[in-house]
Amino acid sequence: MSEYHAPVLVEEVVRLLAPERGGLFLDGTVGGGGHSEAILRAGEDAGARVIGVDRDPEALEEAGERLSEHGARFEARLGNFADEAERLESELAGALLDLGVSSHQIDAPERGFSFRPGSPLDMRMGQRAESWTAADVLNGYEEDELVRVLREYGEEPRARPIARRVVSRRGARPFRTSDDLKEVLDEVYGRGLTSQDQARIYQALRIEVNRELEALDRALEALRERLSPGGVLAVIAYHSLEDRRVKNAFREWSRACVCPPELPVCACRGAPLGETLTRKPVRPAEEEVERNPRSRSARLRAWRKAA
Ligand SMILES: C[S@@+](CC[C@H](N)C(=O)[O-])C[C@H]1O[C@@H](n2cnc3c(N)ncnc32)[C@H](O)[C@@H]1O
């Protein structure tokens, strides 16, 4: 198992993407290259190729090294998967988005994704690529904006009191590290503060800093367009905000009729754009969760474009 990141639901992803058909695959979140490697191996006889995208230069370096033995069948690209999907001109046999952050990113204290004491409030996946850090959000956003971020992206019940305290504190003592944020959360939650509470706040800040949901929405549309007939899009989500978007998009694209609901009879005579391959999200087996506890919340969905 790679120390950089243990890929989740690998066999299931390969089964759904079926790289033995050959063609070009886009791995929009190449990370340490675990899924890409499995796709390249399963598609070897058919000459399948993979473009691996990541906004984190460290990930691309890791994946590039790991996958160098596949030569020209693997190409690494630095960037946001939404931009890459929109500018891609070739047709795709399949695409994968394995959302969120890698174990390597979580475990590197200087990246600020974990609430380990003394970590800088950074959370940029692409480091230099995104200008705002989590500290900038806390030090710069108006109270109402902070409330929106915490509520929408963290489903945080105490969003208002947290935002109020952030704003009243930062003039005298700006936010720099996880300790500064913890002080505010301790004030609001008292001794009852749990790691789940902290995880919600961190999730909200991370989504805002990296504009994660906006990238997902753009990428889903663009990848659907780029798929060749019979091509498959697979997405692994780690929280309900992402999974809901994927589920709704796949459901919408699989509908035959796209008439407005108030129309008494169907006037569009439309055909579905494709079919959802996973009636329910695929979850990791107990054995995988035991081996890799970070896989616990993974939910894999896949959709196939009509042939
Ligand atoms: C869960 S990890 C992927 C792990 C990978 N599947 C593997 O096998 O190692 C998610 C990766 O996606 C990257 N990422 C997240 N959002 C992105 C985006 N919008 N564009 C490009 N890369 C993104 C992160 O930097 C991270 O390296």
The ligand as an ORCA input file, in Angstrom:
! r2SCAN-3c Opt
* xyz 0 1
  C      -8.630     11.582     -2.449
  S      -7.231     12.219     -3.262
  C      -7.080     11.202     -4.690
  C      -6.244      9.999     -4.474
  C      -5.981      9.176     -5.727
  N      -7.188      8.657     -6.292
  C      -4.993      8.069     -5.463
  O      -5.248      6.929     -5.885
  O      -3.953      8.322     -4.857
  C      -7.851     13.703     -3.966
  C      -6.831     14.447     -4.808
  O      -7.561     15.317     -5.646
  C      -6.954     16.563     -5.712
  N      -8.022     17.512     -6.039
  C      -9.112     17.813     -5.298
  N      -9.886     18.700     -5.939
  C      -9.279     18.944     -7.139
  C      -9.601     19.766     -8.252
  N     -10.711     20.536     -8.276
  N      -8.772     19.742     -9.316
  C      -7.651     18.969     -9.311
  N      -7.290     18.196     -8.276
  C      -8.098     18.176     -7.199
  C      -6.297     16.755     -4.371
  O      -5.203     17.638     -4.474
  C      -5.869     15.324     -4.026
  O      -4.544     15.073     -4.438
*
